[in-house]
Amino acid sequence: MLSALLLAPVFFAPFQEDEAQAPRGRALVFRVDRIETLDGEALENAVVLVREGIIEKMGRAVVIPDRAVVHDLRGQGSVLMPPLVLGHAGFLVEDSRGFGRNSRHTASDSLWLDEDTLEDLRAEGVLLIGVDPPGSGIPGRTSVISSVSESPRPEPVIGDLHLKVTLDASTRGKDAVRDAFKNAEEAIQKESDARAAWEKARKEWEEKEKKKAEDAKKAGEDKKKGEGKKAAEGKPEDGKKGAGEEEKAPPEEFTPPEIGADLEPIVEWVQGKRVAEIWLDNAAEWLHWREVIGDREHARGIVFRHGQTTNLFEIADGVAEAGVRVDLPARMSFLPYTRLRCNLPAEFLAAGVENLTLSPASDSLTGVREWRARLAHLVAEGLDRSAALKAVTVGPAVSLGVEDRVAPLASGGKANFMVLDGDPLDPVSQVRFLVADGEVVWDRSKEEDA
């Protein structure tokens, strides 16, 4: 009996340890009226269970574990969905940089934010922000930051992303891009020529060394046999260098010619190692861009910035055929010289554009605050609701290379989402919670109490 009692703890210990480790971390639960997963049908009267930064379970029948932190927002018209992703936020940079080639700079170099800026973005449900370098021509490269960062110099999520290129109809604007292509292609050719010369030198050197080794081996054999007295005496052959005059070996590794800091990102773009975003204002500039780019197939996206009157609908088919990603301001427009409204996002989708991002109508915090209201107007005028919501969340996340952080909601995915107290397309709806990596980073009720 005594031996049985002594063995009992040893028998049960592994079971107790496994049971204690089964659910790790305290659960966070949201019970809401609707979940916009942005992947298929929305879920009504559903639950999201979060643990350790992951959506552990999501659906209508989810067992809520003991001691979970539960936010029950049912009966309020509450909606849970992926957070907003702001594709372009030039208003966050302070530098004043004019026209020119300044591609050595990244947007994060110019960031210096006051304490309230990121908090204001969190209050609007914005989790990730693409920041554009200031200036025109080829002013630099975009960076991506999180609203869950510290001011004044937030650590970028991605410090170096797209190359920004602006183009207008002026000779100066087009020449700047043409010169960039020319310089990049010359640099690529120079490197190719240098590599070919190095490979040739290495090959010739290796062949010489091989022949030397064979000659030395033969000379040794001749010496051993008493033959080849001349070779055995070590006299240099005619036309060959004597001792101390041996040819220097080429480097074992190829070192490419140095490329200037302002040219290197352009070279990477031409080589297909980097994506550029081309900023245009109107249909004419698209045609100028097509003239400049020619038959080149460099990876690129198009960012259109336009006023209330525009004729961009005339080039929708051509843009769709080019297969480029398109960024449009989220607002209704007018046909040129008329008061006839034009829903450009709907026109571009109808033309076949597959990758559409909708940015605030104005590059400012005010534009961000009006973003959802403008989006609602587009939907009311014919834009597909699901396409509209994707164009301000998962769409820009893909274009910024952060689709692993903001994606359609699913069990097993990262717990990054926002909860609103009403329909996201209702301008009076407010963001109640913003959750990042499973942590509540914005709670409206606590902020208002504070």
KELO-349946 format. One line per 2 residues: number of its first residue (from 0); for each residue y, x, z of C-alpha. Coordinates in Angstrom, 2 decimals, padded with zeros to 5 digits. Layout:
BEGIN
NUM	Y:X:Z | ...
END
This chain:
BEGIN
0	000.00:000.00:000.00 | 002.40:002.78:000.91
2	001.82:004.57:-002.39 | 002.47:001.33:-004.27
4	005.81:000.89:-002.50 | 006.81:004.44:-003.27
6	006.04:003.98:-006.94 | 007.87:000.66:-007.30
8	011.43:002.08:-007.74 | 010.17:004.51:-010.37
10	008.66:001.63:-012.33 | 011.75:-000.61:-012.24
12	014.51:002.02:-012.61 | 014.51:002.21:-016.45
14	014.65:-001.59:-016.73 | 017.59:-001.81:-014.31
16	019.49:000.92:-016.19 | 018.99:-000.71:-019.61
18	020.02:-004.09:-018.27 | 023.22:-002.66:-016.78
20	024.15:-000.99:-020.07 | 023.44:-003.96:-022.34
22	026.95:-005.52:-022.55 | 029.47:-002.67:-022.28
24	033.18:-003.37:-021.81 | 034.93:-006.54:-020.77
26	035.01:-009.27:-023.40 | 038.22:-010.72:-024.84
28	037.90:-014.26:-026.19 | 040.18:-016.44:-028.31
30	039.39:-020.14:-028.78 | 041.52:-021.47:-031.62
32	041.83:-024.47:-033.90 | 041.35:-022.49:-037.12
34	040.29:-019.04:-038.24 | 041.57:-017.88:-041.62
36	038.90:-015.27:-042.33 | 040.28:-014.70:-045.88
38	036.67:-014.42:-046.98 | 035.42:-017.83:-048.01
40	036.05:-021.02:-046.07 | 038.19:-021.15:-042.95
42	036.47:-021.93:-039.64 | 037.67:-024.94:-037.65
44	037.58:-025.12:-033.83 | 036.06:-021.65:-033.57
46	035.77:-018.72:-031.18 | 036.30:-014.98:-031.62
48	034.64:-012.68:-029.09 | 035.92:-009.11:-028.96
50	034.44:-006.17:-027.14 | 035.23:-002.44:-027.43
52	037.52:-002.92:-030.42 | 034.97:-004.85:-032.49
54	034.60:-008.55:-033.31 | 031.24:-008.98:-031.65
56	030.81:-012.65:-032.52 | 032.79:-015.24:-034.44
58	032.02:-018.88:-035.13 | 031.82:-022.38:-033.71
60	028.92:-021.75:-031.31 | 029.62:-018.56:-029.38
62	028.42:-018.10:-025.81 | 031.29:-016.77:-023.69
64	030.10:-014.07:-021.27 | 030.95:-014.06:-017.58
66	034.23:-012.44:-016.52 | 035.59:-012.55:-020.08
68	039.36:-012.78:-020.57 | 039.72:-016.12:-022.36
70	042.76:-017.38:-024.28 | 042.16:-021.04:-025.05
72	044.70:-022.26:-027.61 | 042.80:-025.27:-028.93
74	044.74:-028.45:-029.57 | 047.95:-026.56:-030.43
76	047.35:-026.07:-034.15 | 046.58:-022.41:-033.44
78	045.49:-020.12:-036.27 | 043.81:-016.70:-036.04
80	043.95:-014.45:-039.10 | 044.31:-010.79:-040.19
82	047.68:-009.28:-039.28 | 050.52:-008.81:-041.72
84	050.72:-005.50:-043.57 | 054.19:-004.50:-044.75
86	053.72:-002.56:-047.97 | 057.30:-001.29:-048.25
88	059.77:-000.59:-045.47 | 062.50:001.64:-046.80
90	064.86:000.27:-044.16 | 063.06:002.36:-041.54
92	064.22:005.70:-042.96 | 067.63:007.18:-042.25
94	068.09:010.02:-044.75 | 070.50:009.60:-047.63
96	068.84:011.26:-050.60 | 070.13:010.80:-054.14
98	068.52:011.16:-057.55 | 066.18:014.02:-058.28
100	062.74:015.54:-057.84 | 062.07:015.79:-054.12
102	058.35:015.12:-054.07 | 057.79:017.76:-051.38
104	059.09:015.23:-048.82 | 057.09:012.50:-047.13
106	058.67:009.34:-045.73 | 057.54:010.25:-042.22
108	059.89:013.24:-042.42 | 062.80:010.79:-042.40
110	061.64:008.47:-039.60 | 063.70:008.08:-036.46
112	063.30:004.61:-034.96 | 065.08:002.93:-032.09
114	063.06:001.40:-029.26 | 063.18:-002.20:-030.48
116	062.24:-001.73:-034.14 | 058.46:-001.59:-033.77
118	058.52:-004.31:-031.12 | 060.40:-006.57:-033.54
120	057.72:-005.93:-036.16 | 054.92:-006.69:-033.70
122	056.66:-009.96:-032.85 | 056.35:-010.94:-036.53
124	052.63:-010.10:-036.62 | 053.05:-006.83:-038.57
126	050.46:-004.20:-037.64 | 050.69:-001.59:-040.42
128	053.75:-000.49:-042.40 | 054.12:001.50:-045.59
130	057.33:003.52:-045.39 | 059.02:004.64:-048.61
132	060.95:007.89:-049.03 | 064.67:007.37:-049.68
134	066.28:008.18:-052.99 | 065.48:007.73:-056.68
136	063.88:009.74:-059.45 | 060.82:011.24:-057.74
138	062.08:011.19:-054.15 | 058.84:011.90:-052.28
140	055.65:010.36:-050.94 | 055.02:007.27:-048.87
142	053.63:007.30:-045.33 | 051.84:004.63:-043.31
144	052.63:003.94:-039.67 | 051.39:001.45:-037.11
146	053.65:-000.91:-035.17 | 051.58:000.13:-032.16
148	053.29:003.52:-032.02 | 055.92:005.21:-029.96
150	059.53:005.59:-031.00 | 061.50:007.45:-032.20
152	058.99:009.53:-034.23 | 055.81:007.47:-034.64
154	052.70:009.44:-035.51 | 051.74:008.35:-039.04
156	048.38:006.72:-039.68 | 048.57:008.32:-043.15
158	051.30:010.91:-043.50 | 050.99:011.57:-047.24
160	050.04:008.75:-049.60 | 051.57:007.51:-052.87
162	054.02:009.44:-055.00 | 057.14:007.31:-055.48
164	058.64:007.27:-058.98 | 061.67:005.19:-059.95
166	062.53:004.52:-063.56 | 065.53:002.88:-065.19
168	066.59:002.51:-068.79 | 068.95:005.49:-068.66
170	068.24:008.73:-070.50 | 068.48:010.60:-067.20
172	065.84:008.41:-065.58 | 063.36:008.70:-068.43
174	063.96:012.43:-068.89 | 063.21:013.03:-065.22
176	059.75:011.50:-065.62 | 059.12:013.20:-068.98
178	060.08:016.58:-067.52 | 057.79:015.96:-064.56
180	054.87:015.26:-066.91 | 055.70:018.30:-069.04
182	055.96:020.66:-066.06 | 052.76:019.32:-064.50
184	050.78:019.61:-067.72 | 052.08:023.16:-068.24
186	051.03:024.07:-064.69 | 047.57:022.60:-065.28
188	047.23:024.55:-068.53 | 048.39:027.75:-066.83
190	045.76:027.31:-064.15 | 043.11:026.57:-066.78
192	044.04:029.73:-068.71 | 044.04:031.80:-065.51
194	040.63:030.46:-064.54 | 039.23:031.20:-067.99
196	040.61:034.78:-067.81 | 039.12:035.27:-064.34
198	035.72:033.91:-065.41 | 035.73:036.23:-068.42
200	036.68:039.25:-066.26 | 033.98:038.41:-063.70
202	031.37:038.01:-066.40 | 032.27:041.33:-068.03
204	032.29:043.05:-064.64 | 028.91:041.64:-063.66
206	027.45:042.71:-067.01 | 028.84:046.25:-066.55
208	027.47:046.40:-063.01 | 024.09:045.23:-064.25
210	024.09:047.88:-066.96 | 025.13:050.55:-064.44
212	022.26:049.58:-062.20 | 019.83:049.70:-065.11
214	021.20:053.10:-066.21 | 020.96:054.44:-062.68
216	017.41:053.23:-062.39 | 016.51:054.83:-065.72
218	018.29:058.06:-064.75 | 016.33:058.17:-061.54
220	013.12:057.68:-063.40 | 014.09:060.40:-065.91
222	014.95:062.79:-063.14 | 011.66:062.14:-061.44
224	009.80:062.85:-064.65 | 011.89:065.88:-065.39
226	013.44:064.21:-068.36 | 017.00:063.41:-069.20
228	018.43:066.55:-067.69 | 021.96:065.59:-068.65
230	021.72:062.24:-066.94 | 020.05:063.80:-063.92
232	022.92:066.30:-063.53 | 025.29:063.32:-063.11
234	027.56:064.19:-065.99 | 029.71:061.26:-067.13
236	028.88:059.80:-070.50 | 031.37:059.95:-073.31
238	034.07:057.31:-073.10 | 033.30:056.44:-069.46
240	035.45:057.08:-066.40 | 034.49:059.90:-064.12
242	034.17:059.80:-060.36 | 037.23:058.39:-058.63
244	038.31:056.50:-061.70 | 036.06:053.46:-061.35
246	037.37:050.14:-062.57 | 038.46:047.72:-059.82
248	036.31:044.60:-059.50 | 037.94:041.19:-060.15
250	038.22:038.92:-057.06 | 035.01:037.10:-056.14
252	036.93:033.83:-055.66 | 039.41:032.35:-058.12
254	042.96:032.01:-056.81 | 044.98:029.50:-058.86
256	048.59:030.30:-059.73 | 051.04:029.09:-057.12
258	052.70:025.71:-057.82 | 056.08:024.72:-056.38
260	056.12:022.20:-053.53 | 058.07:019.65:-055.61
262	055.64:019.95:-058.52 | 052.31:019.98:-056.69
264	052.14:016.21:-055.93 | 052.97:015.47:-059.57
266	050.18:017.79:-060.71 | 047.79:015.97:-058.37
268	048.86:012.66:-059.91 | 048.33:013.90:-063.47
270	044.91:015.29:-062.44 | 043.91:011.89:-061.01
272	043.86:013.10:-057.41 | 046.82:010.94:-056.33
274	048.22:007.46:-057.05 | 051.87:006.97:-057.98
276	053.89:003.82:-057.43 | 056.36:003.15:-060.22
278	059.47:001.22:-059.14 | 061.01:-000.99:-061.82
280	063.70:-003.67:-061.77 | 063.17:-005.72:-064.91
282	061.09:-006.34:-068.02 | 063.05:-003.80:-070.11
284	062.19:-001.02:-067.65 | 058.50:-001.89:-067.99
286	058.80:-001.31:-071.74 | 060.61:002.00:-071.13
288	057.84:002.99:-068.73 | 055.18:002.20:-071.32
290	057.08:004.42:-073.77 | 057.26:007.31:-071.29
292	053.65:007.07:-070.09 | 052.26:006.81:-073.62
294	048.47:006.87:-073.67 | 048.16:008.62:-070.32
296	045.91:006.87:-067.83 | 047.23:008.28:-064.56
298	046.46:006.07:-061.54 | 049.47:003.98:-060.64
300	050.76:000.79:-059.12 | 053.91:-001.08:-060.14
302	056.55:-002.15:-057.64 | 059.02:-004.65:-059.05
304	062.39:-005.09:-057.37 | 064.49:-007.81:-058.94
306	067.40:-010.18:-058.35 | 067.46:-013.97:-058.44
308	067.57:-014.00:-062.25 | 064.74:-012.21:-064.02
310	062.62:-012.23:-067.16 | 059.56:-010.53:-065.70
312	057.39:-013.48:-066.69 | 057.69:-012.22:-070.29
314	055.66:-009.10:-069.51 | 053.06:-010.65:-067.18
316	050.33:-010.50:-069.85 | 051.07:-006.86:-070.66
318	051.04:-005.87:-066.99 | 047.74:-007.68:-066.47
320	046.25:-005.97:-069.53 | 047.28:-002.57:-068.15
322	045.12:-003.30:-065.09 | 047.67:-001.97:-062.59
324	048.27:-003.09:-059.04 | 051.47:-005.14:-058.78
326	053.92:-005.60:-055.91 | 056.41:-008.47:-056.14
328	059.02:-009.82:-053.74 | 057.86:-013.05:-052.07
330	060.45:-015.47:-053.39 | 061.12:-018.01:-056.07
332	063.18:-016.77:-059.01 | 065.18:-018.30:-061.85
334	064.73:-018.00:-065.57 | 067.54:-015.89:-067.10
336	070.88:-017.66:-067.36 | 069.43:-020.95:-066.10
338	068.78:-022.82:-062.86 | 065.15:-023.32:-063.82
340	062.84:-021.98:-061.14 | 060.09:-019.48:-061.86
342	057.14:-018.72:-059.56 | 056.52:-015.13:-060.62
344	053.54:-014.42:-058.33 | 051.76:-017.50:-059.71
346	052.65:-016.43:-063.26 | 051.22:-012.95:-062.74
348	048.01:-014.29:-061.20 | 047.62:-016.74:-064.07
350	048.07:-013.86:-066.52 | 045.12:-012.06:-064.93
352	046.67:-009.61:-062.45 | 043.89:-009.00:-059.92
354	045.60:-006.83:-057.31 | 048.78:-008.55:-056.11
356	050.90:-007.67:-053.11 | 053.87:-009.71:-051.93
358	056.59:-007.91:-049.98 | 059.61:-009.38:-048.17
360	062.36:-010.50:-050.53 | 064.80:-008.04:-048.96
362	064.06:-004.58:-047.62 | 065.21:-005.27:-044.08
364	064.08:-006.66:-040.75 | 065.72:-009.94:-041.75
366	063.51:-009.94:-044.84 | 060.44:-009.51:-042.62
368	061.52:-012.45:-040.45 | 061.91:-014.63:-043.55
370	058.69:-013.38:-045.14 | 056.35:-016.25:-044.19
372	058.98:-018.88:-045.01 | 059.42:-017.43:-048.49
374	055.67:-017.31:-048.89 | 055.42:-020.98:-047.92
376	057.97:-021.84:-050.60 | 055.88:-020.07:-053.25
378	052.76:-021.95:-052.16 | 054.63:-025.25:-052.20
380	055.66:-024.45:-055.78 | 052.14:-023.73:-057.00
382	050.93:-020.35:-055.72 | 047.34:-020.47:-054.44
384	047.33:-020.50:-050.62 | 044.42:-018.09:-050.19
386	045.91:-015.65:-052.72 | 049.26:-015.84:-050.90
388	047.75:-015.02:-047.49 | 045.69:-012.16:-048.94
390	048.79:-010.76:-050.66 | 050.51:-010.14:-047.31
392	047.46:-008.96:-045.32 | 044.31:-007.49:-046.86
394	045.94:-006.90:-050.27 | 048.63:-004.46:-049.10
396	046.07:-002.91:-046.72 | 043.98:-001.91:-049.74
398	047.02:-000.54:-051.58 | 047.94:001.55:-048.52
400	044.40:002.87:-048.08 | 043.90:001.18:-044.69
402	041.40:-001.51:-045.73 | 039.13:-000.28:-042.94
404	041.75:-001.46:-040.43 | 042.86:-004.76:-041.95
406	040.11:-006.62:-043.77 | 038.72:-010.15:-044.02
408	037.53:-011.17:-040.56 | 033.80:-010.97:-039.87
410	031.41:-010.22:-037.02 | 031.04:-006.47:-036.69
412	034.49:-005.79:-038.16 | 037.42:-004.18:-036.39
414	039.28:-006.45:-034.01 | 042.68:-006.37:-035.69
416	044.26:-009.82:-036.03 | 047.10:-012.09:-035.00
418	047.14:-015.55:-033.45 | 049.88:-018.04:-034.34
420	050.75:-021.30:-032.63 | 050.70:-023.13:-035.96
422	050.08:-022.79:-039.68 | 051.09:-019.29:-040.92
424	052.98:-020.99:-043.76 | 054.98:-023.16:-041.37
426	058.31:-021.33:-040.89 | 058.62:-022.51:-037.28
428	055.19:-021.15:-036.28 | 055.38:-018.09:-034.06
430	053.03:-015.21:-033.42 | 051.48:-015.71:-029.98
432	049.26:-012.63:-029.93 | 048.83:-009.46:-031.96
434	045.54:-007.65:-031.34 | 044.94:-004.04:-032.44
436	041.59:-002.34:-031.95 | 040.59:-005.07:-029.51
438	043.68:-004.72:-027.32 | 046.48:-007.28:-027.05
440	049.58:-005.33:-028.13 | 051.90:-008.35:-028.35
442	051.80:-011.37:-026.05 | 054.76:-013.66:-026.68
444	054.56:-015.41:-023.32 | 054.64:-012.11:-021.41
446	057.49:-010.78:-023.54 | 059.51:-013.94:-022.98
448	058.85:-013.83:-019.24 | 059.96:-010.19:-019.19
END
